[in-house]
């Protein structure tokens, strides 16, 4: 069974709608797919319906934006929250606040980028589906639409990388330990996304910090991800073995024109999905 536990649709910063993603996943030989839009559960109902229609499995998830304190300044950490109760009031309240903060952050980034390239806030909004969770890829898409860059990779490598003059941190997001507690209280299973990878900002989190997250209830690591370097993967696997944590693998798919990541390029073992299913409040739909 081929299981991919990290994808994004047009409900956040993906470039394809839910149905297209599941169609593409099926064509790629994926049997079970998670939808993990940023700070949103908006695509869950559609994903469940499409999965049943196609005879595929579906794992409800959220990629939750959090902050951690680095040696010099806070930085973003993303948690994949699998199978939480989507109606949990505290979870939904925090997600709503994060979404609002994301919009202000994106406005600030757009204003900075406009000093170097002629784009407007309306240009950025034109790249987003109504109600979608906002993020830097919308600015990248606006720059591409205006003909300044060829793809998102170019934009992030040259303009929107963490620490650039156009970068604005999302310091209003919950701290990572509070977010772990929030996810657990909502019946979810918190897995850190692309740890120690480029998508995590390239910050080498110290071992002490990982151990604090584990003590707080972190359930595991997304070890098999194209942005996690080999040295980090080996270290994470050792830590996962020491604490008997869940280890996942995923594509982090954003669409054919979103990122180079392709559906099914990294996979999660069936026994690891079974562990997640046993821990979560919501149910996995199996093929």
C-alpha angles and dihedrals in degrees: 000000000000113000125186113184106185127060138138130214135189087281084082129359101325120115097219133063122245096262093050092051093053092045090052092045091053090049088051091054097253113151101185125032133185122210108211108171117178113274092334142102092185095115099048099094093048092045092052091050094047093046091054091046091053096039092244133133123251132200115194113222146154131212100222120204113227138163131229130190114250128192092272107014143351118282137188123269121183121213122197105218109199124197101352121160102270090207095055103130097212093048093049091047092054092045091052091051091049092050091052091049090049090058094053090046091051091049089053092048091048091053091052094046091048088066088068104028129030102248130131136206089256089056089056094046089052088065094056133081111234109272094014120145106257125234144152094279088073089061089047090051091050090053090048092048089052090054098247096118137019101224145353093266091062092049095050093044094050107025119008103040117131110276097021121133087258096052121110118185121227097232094158091070117104117270113259097250092051089048092053089052090046092052093047092049088053090054094255133138112235116213121173111239121231094340117206089003136127091259088057089059096263092273112153099219110212119246090246090061093051090050091051090052090049091050088051090057107271104165101203153309136278090230100162103065128123092241095055108092121224095250090054093045092056092048093047092049089053091050091047090052092049093054099029093241131169115262119202138184126205146162100229085215117195099172133281091287096035106069135341088252112116130206113267096010088126124024142197121232114247092238090057091052088050089055091051091048091052092053101043133089098218122061131253114232107224124204 
